[in-house]
Amino acid sequence: MIVSDHLRSFLDRLEAACDEQMIKSALKRFAHMHGYERFAYLQVDGYQVKTFNSYPGLWEHDYLKSGYSTLDPVVIESKRMREMFEWTADDWAVRGRSDLRRFRDEAIGHGIRSGVTIRVEGSYGSEIMLTFSSAEKKAGISGAIDSKKALQLLMAVHYQLRAVAAKVTFNPKRALSPREMLCLVWASKGKKAEETAKITGISTRTVQHYLDQARHKLDADSVPHLVAIAKDRGLV
């Protein structure tokens, strides 16, 4: 089966996925077809990190708890690279950097030694990445799939994860309006009503009204509580 057929098959399986386990199964299958053992979807928004992956649970826990996204050479490199790039942990310059050396050694210890990363800028200044990794010193997919198809793959995963999350949390009577969601997103980034008003061009009083409506729909006692509920449900 040629690569385009692999991608078509993956997209078909992805669209048919009705839960995260089915998405994970489709991604694992695609990764294995191209010589990789694992995958990792990562959305970085400032210091906030969302991840969906097939990495060992211990590594995911340590990565998030230790704030490794600010240290991860793949995340750092993605900010200056094109849509898709290959990498290997053996090339990371760790001399004189005990923190980076520890990160590299832990990554390799968990079977993450080389890979390919697809990245794109998301909304509100976030960055979205999909990585396929291998325990081998060198693995490669970039010669088999072009950047256009790679971005198609990444965005399909991104939107299907959002669609599945929406199915789990959606209640027609409690669905947030576009304006309520807009104000909620900025609140989740620490913006006060006055700041959101300046950014969006909506009056401060109206911003507060939308946040109050969102609080009512999600049974939140305050805006921080609203943001916490929204994050827990994957709305922001």
C-alpha angles and dihedrals in degrees: 000000000000123000095259088056090050090052093046091050091048093050090049092051091045095052090050092052112113097180141025093262091060091048090050091050092052092049093048090051092050092047093051092049088061099043100265127124101201145025135203129194111199132183114190120192109171104298093341115101129188118188139182114181151136094238121126111283092237092056093048090050093049092044094055097037094049094045090236092165088081090054102035108114090209092058092044093046092048090066091067102028131088124258094289133023140164124230142177128202090224089070096054110116101234100157109131091004110104091173093053092043090054091049092050094047092048092048092050089045089058093050098263106126108131139003152133125268128202115198141180135172112256132201124296092021096301125140125223123202138177118195131189112197141188138196089226123096092246134019129159143192102157092091090056102045128038125227093255092058090041091057090046088055094048096048092046089056092045095052095041091054089051092047092052091048090050092052090054096049102030119120114166092217092051102038111131119237120238091257092048090050091048093054091043092054092053091045088054087057091057097260118149121223091261092053093046089050091056092047097047101032091237119129117259091242092053092047089054089048091055091048090049090051091050091049090052093050094048096038093241123161096207142002093265088051089048091052091048092052092046092051092047090053094045094245093128 
